[in-house]
């Protein structure tokens, strides 16, 4: 009978050996041929220009665009495979069990094949779990294993120093080393998330144990990057002793690096030392609100316990306080582009729609690849939602004179969006969508709160029938609404 240590080591060794496939030149060329490289570069340069970032940031921006393209344009998530019979589209498929791969499936390293029964026609539907990244470039579908496998190859094909990350509690993703920031960036293609390592523990509610990262010339225990609760994680790590694990990692690393030149070895040694020092200090578990898992059906995510606790409230409790120059000019101006996910306030540019929110519930930013559109909408399955922005003048002698607000919301079926602007004196004014609203009824206020409430809609897609700031993902100048949300507060 295999010992626990031997079984553990074989799992680690297998993943460490496996990542060498990403170094094959033919596979990297195949990956590059699939990627819209010029488009990714253009979008990254455009974003750098808008944010005022120098060329040293371009490679990191390309990585963010690559994640977005992979998630929304290239790969497809599979809960259950579709039946080939067109008359059965939308019919339920029930898992029967696993079976042996055929010779054709085995060529592309199908580790196992899931079999489903179509309740529409009764026939068996096969779902081979392919492991060959070259074949995944062609089929372009799967679950997190296939996603991370293929995405890591794409990163290596673009010259990124990338690692395949294996989480013992059943998830995988990618890490990419940022030459500009001199650190590893967490990249989850399934979630289109970059550099949010507490996503799984804080957002999804995972109880992590072991997380390993594997690259062509290194292996690292990166568990501590992904946890704010080091002591709790350490108590759960009981499969092997920590001293044994450290020894095996060092042995595997030294063996892999034995043929490297001295310069590369020294570089890796210094980078490892810096990474270990970074992971010594636990991250703050309250440094940001993180969502539950978004990929997979609601039932599947619920069954895995990965909906998390923070997905309903992406709130920052941020209040817009006037700056000295705004007080001098007697006006606060703010605008938001959903396509760019960017706020502009005077000369300042702030990314992420949640960054200037005062409060929100059940709201998310949704990208529609098929229609090339983007907007804010309710979280899937939620009956209602709201989002608010707050202006607070209590830090200065000024008060509100006039407010100009322009917002754009879109409703389908019975969906409803209600916009209201209120103040600290209990006064409320209704705001109309699609035009500029000039509000004088709230003069002398010290606090303003703009609220959008999203309700109703029809059927299972009711959550999608109320949308804020809908616009094209890549609008041309003058072709679409550049700023579907803007507010100007004149002070007195």
NORMORA-V599573 format. One record per residue. N is the residue number from 0. SS is DSSP state (helix for helix, strand for strand, loop for the rest). PHI is phi in radians with two decimals (999 if undefined). BURIAL is b if it has 16 or more other ideal C-beta (glycine too) atoms within 10 Angstrom, else e. Layout:
((N | SS | PHI | BURIAL) (N | SS | PHI | BURIAL))
This chain:
((0 | loop | 999 | e) (1 | loop | -1.21 | e) (2 | loop | -1.27 | e) (3 | helix | -1.09 | e) (4 | helix | -1.10 | e) (5 | helix | -1.11 | e) (6 | helix | -1.12 | e) (7 | helix | -1.08 | b) (8 | helix | -1.12 | b) (9 | helix | -1.11 | e) (10 | helix | -1.14 | e) (11 | helix | -1.19 | b) (12 | helix | -1.08 | e) (13 | helix | -1.08 | e) (14 | helix | -1.18 | b) (15 | helix | -1.15 | b) (16 | helix | -1.24 | e) (17 | helix | -1.09 | b) (18 | helix | -1.19 | b) (19 | helix | -1.14 | e) (20 | helix | -1.12 | b) (21 | helix | -1.21 | b) (22 | helix | -1.54 | e) (23 | loop | -1.21 | e) (24 | helix | -1.07 | e) (25 | helix | -1.15 | e) (26 | helix | -1.18 | b) (27 | helix | -1.10 | b) (28 | helix | -1.15 | e) (29 | helix | -1.06 | b) (30 | helix | -1.12 | b) (31 | helix | -1.09 | e) (32 | helix | -1.20 | e) (33 | helix | -1.54 | b) (34 | loop | -1.66 | b) (35 | loop | -1.40 | e) (36 | helix | -1.06 | e) (37 | helix | -1.12 | e) (38 | helix | -1.12 | e) (39 | helix | -1.10 | b) (40 | helix | -1.14 | e) (41 | helix | -1.07 | e) (42 | helix | -1.09 | b) (43 | helix | -1.21 | b) (44 | helix | -1.16 | e) (45 | helix | -1.13 | e) (46 | helix | -1.14 | b) (47 | helix | -1.07 | b) (48 | helix | -1.15 | e) (49 | helix | -1.12 | e) (50 | helix | -1.58 | e) (51 | loop | 1.23 | e) (52 | loop | -1.71 | b) (53 | loop | -1.39 | e) (54 | helix | -1.10 | e) (55 | helix | -1.16 | e) (56 | helix | -1.59 | b) (57 | helix | -1.08 | b) (58 | helix | -1.11 | b) (59 | helix | -1.17 | b) (60 | helix | -1.17 | b) (61 | helix | -1.09 | b) (62 | helix | -1.05 | b) (63 | helix | -1.11 | b) (64 | helix | -1.16 | b) (65 | helix | -1.10 | b) (66 | helix | -1.02 | b) (67 | helix | -1.13 | b) (68 | helix | -1.10 | b) (69 | helix | -1.07 | b) (70 | helix | -1.25 | b) (71 | helix | -1.74 | b) (72 | helix | -2.19 | b) (73 | helix | -1.91 | b) (74 | loop | -1.76 | b) (75 | strand | -2.18 | e) (76 | strand | -1.41 | b) (77 | loop | -2.15 | b) (78 | loop | -1.42 | e) (79 | loop | -2.34 | b) (80 | loop | -1.22 | b) (81 | loop | -1.32 | b) (82 | loop | -1.34 | b) (83 | loop | -1.18 | e) (84 | loop | -1.32 | e) (85 | helix | -1.06 | e) (86 | helix | -1.22 | e) (87 | helix | -1.77 | b) (88 | loop | -1.01 | e) (89 | loop | 1.57 | e) (90 | loop | -1.32 | e) (91 | loop | -1.26 | e) (92 | strand | -2.01 | b) (93 | strand | -1.88 | e) (94 | strand | -1.17 | e) (95 | strand | -1.66 | e) (96 | strand | 2.76 | e) (97 | strand | -1.77 | e) (98 | strand | -2.43 | e) (99 | loop | -1.42 | e) (100 | loop | -1.23 | b) (101 | loop | -1.29 | e) (102 | helix | -1.08 | e) (103 | helix | -1.17 | e) (104 | helix | -1.29 | b) (105 | helix | -1.16 | e) (106 | helix | -0.99 | e) (107 | loop | -1.76 | b) (108 | loop | 1.06 | b) (109 | strand | -1.22 | b) (110 | strand | -1.18 | e) (111 | strand | -2.77 | e) (112 | strand | -2.23 | b) (113 | strand | -1.51 | b) (114 | strand | -1.96 | b) (115 | strand | -2.17 | b) (116 | strand | -1.90 | b) (117 | strand | -1.34 | b) (118 | loop | -1.38 | e) (119 | loop | -1.46 | e) (120 | loop | -2.08 | e) (121 | loop | 1.49 | e) (122 | loop | -1.41 | e) (123 | strand | -1.47 | e) (124 | strand | -2.02 | b) (125 | strand | -1.70 | e) (126 | strand | -2.30 | b) (127 | strand | -1.22 | b) (128 | strand | -1.63 | b) (129 | strand | -1.21 | b) (130 | loop | -1.97 | b) (131 | loop | -1.42 | b) (132 | helix | -1.11 | b) (133 | helix | -1.13 | b) (134 | helix | -1.23 | b) (135 | helix | -1.15 | b) (136 | helix | -1.09 | b) (137 | helix | -1.62 | e) (138 | helix | -1.37 | b) (139 | loop | 0.98 | b) (140 | strand | -2.78 | b) (141 | strand | 2.63 | b) (142 | loop | -1.96 | b) (143 | helix | -1.02 | b) (144 | helix | -1.08 | b) (145 | helix | -1.19 | b) (146 | helix | -1.07 | b) (147 | helix | -1.17 | b) (148 | helix | -1.04 | b) (149 | helix | -1.23 | b) (150 | helix | -1.17 | b) (151 | helix | -1.09 | b) (152 | helix | -1.05 | b) (153 | helix | -1.06 | b) (154 | helix | -1.12 | b) (155 | helix | -1.12 | b) (156 | helix | -1.12 | b) (157 | loop | -1.64 | b) (158 | loop | 1.53 | e) (159 | loop | -1.30 | b) (160 | loop | -1.39 | b) (161 | strand | -2.10 | b) (162 | strand | -2.22 | b) (163 | strand | -1.55 | b) (164 | strand | -1.93 | b) (165 | strand | -1.99 | b) (166 | strand | -1.76 | b) (167 | loop | -1.06 | b) (168 | loop | -1.63 | b) (169 | loop | 1.38 | e) (170 | strand | -2.75 | b) (171 | strand | -2.45 | b) (172 | strand | -2.74 | b) (173 | strand | -2.26 | b) (174 | strand | -2.10 | b) (175 | strand | -2.25 | b) (176 | strand | -1.46 | b) (177 | strand | -1.59 | b) (178 | loop | -1.15 | e) (179 | loop | -1.28 | e) (180 | loop | -1.60 | e) (181 | loop | 1.02 | e) (182 | strand | -2.79 | e) (183 | strand | -1.46 | b) (184 | strand | -1.88 | b) (185 | strand | -1.25 | b) (186 | strand | -2.32 | b) (187 | strand | -1.95 | b) (188 | loop | -1.16 | b) (189 | loop | -1.07 | b) (190 | loop | -1.81 | b) (191 | loop | 0.95 | b) (192 | strand | -2.17 | b) (193 | strand | -2.21 | b) (194 | loop | 1.08 | b) (195 | loop | -2.28 | b) (196 | loop | -1.13 | b) (197 | loop | -1.50 | b) (198 | helix | -0.92 | b) (199 | helix | -1.36 | b) (200 | helix | -1.33 | b) (201 | helix | -1.47 | b) (202 | helix | -1.37 | b) (203 | helix | -1.48 | b) (204 | loop | 1.46 | b) (205 | loop | -1.26 | b) (206 | loop | -1.86 | e) (207 | loop | -1.22 | b) (208 | loop | -2.24 | b) (209 | loop | -2.20 | b) (210 | strand | -2.34 | b) (211 | strand | -2.07 | b) (212 | strand | -2.03 | b) (213 | strand | -2.20 | b) (214 | strand | -2.34 | b) (215 | loop | -1.04 | e) (216 | loop | -2.36 | b) (217 | strand | -2.77 | b) (218 | strand | -2.42 | b) (219 | strand | -2.56 | b) (220 | strand | -1.45 | b) (221 | loop | -1.87 | b) (222 | helix | -0.87 | b) (223 | helix | -1.25 | b) (224 | helix | -1.19 | b) (225 | helix | -1.77 | b) (226 | loop | -2.38 | b) (227 | loop | -1.79 | b) (228 | loop | -2.21 | b) (229 | helix | -1.02 | e) (230 | helix | -1.12 | e) (231 | helix | -1.14 | e) (232 | helix | -1.08 | b) (233 | helix | -1.05 | e) (234 | helix | -1.16 | e) (235 | helix | -1.48 | e) (236 | loop | -1.51 | b) (237 | loop | -2.14 | e) (238 | loop | -1.32 | e) (239 | loop | -2.47 | b) (240 | loop | -1.31 | e) (241 | helix | -1.15 | e) (242 | helix | -1.14 | e) (243 | helix | -1.09 | e) (244 | helix | -1.12 | b) (245 | helix | -1.03 | e) (246 | helix | -1.11 | e) (247 | helix | -1.19 | b) (248 | helix | -1.11 | b) (249 | helix | -1.08 | e) (250 | helix | -1.14 | e) (251 | helix | -1.12 | b) (252 | helix | -1.14 | b) (253 | helix | -1.11 | e) (254 | helix | -1.14 | e) (255 | helix | -1.17 | b) (256 | helix | -1.57 | e) (257 | loop | -1.11 | e) (258 | loop | -1.72 | e) (259 | loop | -1.36 | e) (260 | loop | -1.31 | e) (261 | helix | -1.02 | e) (262 | helix | -1.13 | e) (263 | helix | -1.15 | e) (264 | helix | -1.05 | e) (265 | helix | -1.15 | e) (266 | helix | -1.06 | e) (267 | helix | -1.14 | b) (268 | helix | -1.09 | e) (269 | helix | -1.18 | e) (270 | helix | -1.18 | b) (271 | helix | -1.13 | e) (272 | helix | -1.06 | e) (273 | helix | -1.14 | e) (274 | helix | -1.15 | b) (275 | helix | -1.10 | e) (276 | helix | -1.12 | e) (277 | helix | -1.09 | e) (278 | helix | -1.43 | b) (279 | helix | -1.13 | e) (280 | loop | -1.69 | e) (281 | loop | -1.05 | e) (282 | loop | -1.25 | b) (283 | loop | -1.36 | e) (284 | loop | -1.29 | e) (285 | loop | -2.00 | e) (286 | loop | -1.25 | e) (287 | loop | -2.88 | b) (288 | loop | -1.50 | b) (289 | loop | -2.14 | b) (290 | loop | -1.43 | b) (291 | loop | -1.26 | b) (292 | loop | -1.13 | b) (293 | loop | -1.92 | b) (294 | loop | -1.46 | b) (295 | loop | 1.63 | b) (296 | loop | -1.16 | e) (297 | helix | -1.03 | e) (298 | helix | -1.10 | e) (299 | helix | -1.13 | e) (300 | helix | -1.16 | b) (301 | helix | -1.13 | e) (302 | helix | -1.08 | e) (303 | loop | -1.48 | b) (304 | loop | 1.18 | e) (305 | loop | -2.05 | b) (306 | loop | -1.29 | b) (307 | loop | 1.34 | b) (308 | loop | -2.03 | e) (309 | loop | -1.86 | b) (310 | loop | -1.11 | b) (311 | loop | -1.46 | b) (312 | loop | -2.31 | b) (313 | loop | -1.41 | b) (314 | loop | -1.85 | b) (315 | loop | -2.07 | e) (316 | loop | 0.94 | e) (317 | loop | -1.51 | b) (318 | strand | -1.99 | b) (319 | strand | -1.42 | b) (320 | strand | -1.85 | e) (321 | loop | -1.13 | b) (322 | loop | -1.50 | e) (323 | helix | -1.04 | e) (324 | helix | -1.19 | e) (325 | helix | -1.23 | b) (326 | helix | -1.14 | b) (327 | helix | -1.12 | e) (328 | helix | -1.47 | e) (329 | loop | 1.03 | e) (330 | strand | -2.79 | b) (331 | strand | -1.99 | b) (332 | strand | -2.11 | e) (333 | strand | -2.46 | b) (334 | strand | -2.43 | b) (335 | strand | -2.34 | b) (336 | strand | -1.94 | b) (337 | loop | -1.26 | b) (338 | loop | -1.05 | b) (339 | loop | -1.61 | b) (340 | loop | 0.88 | b) (341 | strand | -2.45 | b) (342 | strand | -1.68 | b) (343 | strand | -2.18 | b) (344 | strand | -2.30 | b) (345 | loop | 1.11 | e) (346 | loop | -1.54 | e) (347 | strand | -1.47 | e) (348 | strand | -2.18 | e) (349 | strand | -2.15 | b) (350 | strand | -1.49 | e) (351 | loop | 1.46 | e) (352 | loop | -1.05 | b) (353 | loop | -1.40 | b) (354 | loop | -1.18 | e) (355 | loop | -1.94 | b) (356 | loop | -1.30 | b) (357 | loop | -1.55 | b) (358 | strand | -2.78 | b) (359 | strand | -2.86 | b) (360 | strand | -2.55 | b) (361 | loop | 1.06 | b) (362 | strand | -2.10 | b) (363 | strand | -2.50 | b) (364 | strand | -1.62 | b) (365 | strand | -1.98 | b) (366 | strand | -1.94 | b) (367 | strand | -1.80 | e) (368 | loop | -1.19 | e) (369 | loop | -1.00 | e) (370 | loop | -1.79 | e) (371 | loop | 0.98 | e) (372 | strand | -2.18 | b) (373 | strand | -2.50 | b) (374 | strand | -2.94 | b) (375 | strand | -1.65 | b) (376 | strand | -2.60 | b) (377 | strand | -1.21 | b) (378 | loop | -1.09 | b) (379 | loop | -0.87 | b) (380 | loop | 1.50 | e) (381 | loop | -1.49 | b) (382 | loop | -1.33 | e) (383 | strand | -2.70 | b) (384 | strand | -2.82 | b) (385 | strand | -2.63 | b) (386 | strand | -2.58 | b) (387 | strand | -2.36 | b) (388 | strand | -2.14 | b) (389 | strand | -2.22 | b) (390 | strand | -1.97 | b) (391 | strand | -2.15 | b) (392 | loop | -1.80 | b) (393 | loop | -1.19 | e) (394 | loop | -1.48 | e) (395 | loop | -2.45 | e) (396 | loop | -1.46 | e) (397 | loop | -1.26 | b) (398 | loop | -2.40 | b) (399 | strand | -1.32 | b) (400 | strand | -1.85 | b) (401 | strand | -2.27 | b) (402 | strand | -2.13 | b) (403 | strand | -1.99 | e) (404 | strand | -2.24 | b) (405 | strand | -2.28 | b) (406 | strand | -2.30 | b) (407 | loop | -2.24 | b) (408 | strand | -2.22 | b) (409 | strand | -2.22 | b) (410 | strand | -2.19 | b) (411 | loop | -2.21 | e) (412 | loop | 1.00 | e) (413 | loop | -1.64 | e) (414 | loop | -1.08 | b) (415 | strand | -2.37 | e) (416 | strand | -2.17 | b) (417 | strand | -1.94 | e) (418 | strand | -1.82 | b) (419 | strand | -2.44 | e) (420 | strand | -2.06 | b) (421 | strand | -2.12 | b) (422 | strand | -2.31 | b) (423 | loop | -1.38 | e) (424 | loop | -1.78 | e) (425 | loop | 1.47 | e) (426 | loop | -1.48 | e) (427 | strand | -2.38 | e) (428 | strand | -2.18 | b) (429 | strand | -1.30 | e) (430 | strand | -1.96 | b) (431 | loop | -1.57 | e) (432 | strand | -1.44 | b) (433 | loop | 1.53 | e) (434 | loop | -2.68 | e) (435 | strand | -1.42 | e) (436 | strand | -1.78 | b) (437 | strand | -1.82 | e) (438 | strand | -1.93 | b) (439 | loop | -2.00 | e) (440 | loop | -1.26 | e) (441 | loop | -1.86 | b) (442 | loop | -1.00 | e) (443 | loop | 1.31 | e) (444 | loop | -1.24 | b) (445 | loop | -1.88 | b) (446 | strand | -2.38 | b) (447 | strand | -2.15 | b) (448 | strand | -2.30 | b) (449 | strand | -1.72 | b) (450 | strand | -2.22 | b) (451 | strand | -2.01 | b) (452 | strand | -1.96 | b) (453 | strand | -1.96 | b) (454 | strand | -2.47 | b) (455 | loop | 1.09 | e) (456 | loop | 2.03 | b) (457 | loop | -2.07 | e) (458 | helix | 1.20 | e) (459 | helix | -1.24 | e) (460 | helix | -1.77 | e) (461 | helix | -0.97 | b) (462 | helix | -1.04 | b) (463 | helix | -1.63 | b) (464 | loop | -1.57 | b) (465 | strand | -2.25 | b) (466 | strand | -2.28 | b) (467 | strand | -1.96 | b) (468 | strand | 1.10 | b) (469 | strand | -1.09 | b) (470 | strand | -2.76 | b) (471 | strand | -1.16 | e) (472 | loop | -1.10 | b) (473 | loop | -2.21 | e) (474 | loop | -1.21 | b) (475 | loop | -1.46 | e) (476 | loop | -1.01 | e) (477 | loop | 1.42 | e) (478 | loop | -1.50 | e) (479 | loop | -2.55 | b) (480 | loop | -1.10 | b) (481 | loop | -1.37 | e) (482 | loop | -2.27 | b) (483 | loop | -1.26 | b) (484 | strand | -2.42 | b) (485 | strand | -2.59 | b) (486 | strand | -2.47 | b) (487 | strand | -2.27 | b) (488 | strand | -1.93 | b) (489 | strand | -1.51 | b) (490 | strand | -1.78 | b) (491 | loop | -2.37 | e))
